[in-house]
Amino acid sequence: MWRRTPSSTAGSGDRKGALAAIPDEVVDQLVVHGPVDECRAHVQRYVDNGVTIAAPMVIPIGIDLADAVAGLSPSAD
């Protein structure tokens, strides 16, 4: 899953190298991001796999915070 580099990029202060060592697909699996409907589906995958309390940190971009939170509700379908 992780690509190893010859030196510890994170420990050496090489932020760009550390970020490059994390595959995009790992970020996509861990970080809920994108349009509200995709985010709701991503959170649902967590719930389907055993998460009992989802507590996302909502940072809306291009949408009102209240609309983003309402759109994440399971009843928003």
C-alpha positions as CSV (number, residue, x, y, z in Angstrom):
1,M,0.0,0.0,0.0
2,W,2.8,2.5,0.9
3,R,5.8,3.1,-1.3
4,R,9.0,3.1,0.7
5,T,11.7,5.6,-0.1
6,P,15.4,5.2,0.6
7,S,15.2,7.8,3.4
8,S,12.4,8.6,5.7
9,T,10.9,11.5,3.9
10,A,8.4,12.4,6.6
11,G,11.1,12.3,9.3
12,S,13.6,14.3,7.2
13,G,11.1,17.2,6.7
14,D,10.6,16.4,3.0
15,R,6.9,17.2,2.9
16,K,6.6,16.9,-0.9
17,G,8.4,13.5,-0.8
18,A,6.2,12.3,2.0
19,L,3.0,13.3,0.2
20,A,4.3,11.7,-3.0
21,A,4.8,8.4,-1.1
22,I,1.0,8.2,-0.3
23,P,-0.9,6.8,-3.3
24,D,-3.9,8.8,-4.4
25,E,-6.1,5.7,-4.0
26,V,-5.2,5.5,-0.3
27,V,-6.3,9.2,0.2
28,D,-9.5,8.5,-1.7
29,Q,-10.3,5.6,0.5
30,L,-9.6,7.5,3.8
31,V,-10.7,11.0,3.1
32,V,-14.3,11.8,2.3
33,H,-14.3,14.5,-0.4
34,G,-16.2,15.5,-3.4
35,P,-19.9,16.3,-4.2
36,V,-22.4,15.8,-1.4
37,D,-24.0,12.7,-2.9
38,E,-20.5,11.0,-3.3
39,C,-19.6,12.0,0.3
40,R,-22.8,10.6,1.6
41,A,-22.1,7.3,-0.2
42,H,-18.6,7.2,1.1
43,V,-19.8,7.7,4.7
44,Q,-22.4,5.0,4.1
45,R,-19.6,2.6,3.1
46,Y,-18.0,3.3,6.6
47,V,-21.3,2.5,8.2
48,D,-21.8,-0.6,6.1
49,N,-18.4,-1.8,7.4
50,G,-19.1,-1.3,11.1
51,V,-18.8,2.4,11.9
52,T,-21.5,3.1,14.4
53,I,-21.0,6.9,14.9
54,A,-19.8,8.9,11.9
55,A,-18.4,12.2,13.0
56,P,-17.2,14.0,9.8
57,M,-15.4,17.3,9.9
58,V,-17.4,19.2,7.2
59,I,-15.4,21.8,5.2
60,P,-17.7,23.0,2.5
61,I,-16.2,24.4,-0.7
62,G,-18.6,26.2,-3.0
63,I,-21.7,25.2,-0.9
64,D,-23.2,26.6,2.3
65,L,-22.3,24.7,5.5
66,A,-25.9,24.0,6.4
67,D,-26.7,22.7,2.9
68,A,-23.6,20.4,3.0
69,V,-24.6,19.0,6.4
70,A,-28.2,18.5,5.3
71,G,-27.0,16.8,2.1
72,L,-24.9,14.3,4.1
73,S,-28.0,13.1,6.0
74,P,-29.1,9.6,5.2
75,S,-32.6,11.0,4.7
76,A,-31.3,13.4,2.0
77,D,-31.8,10.7,-0.8
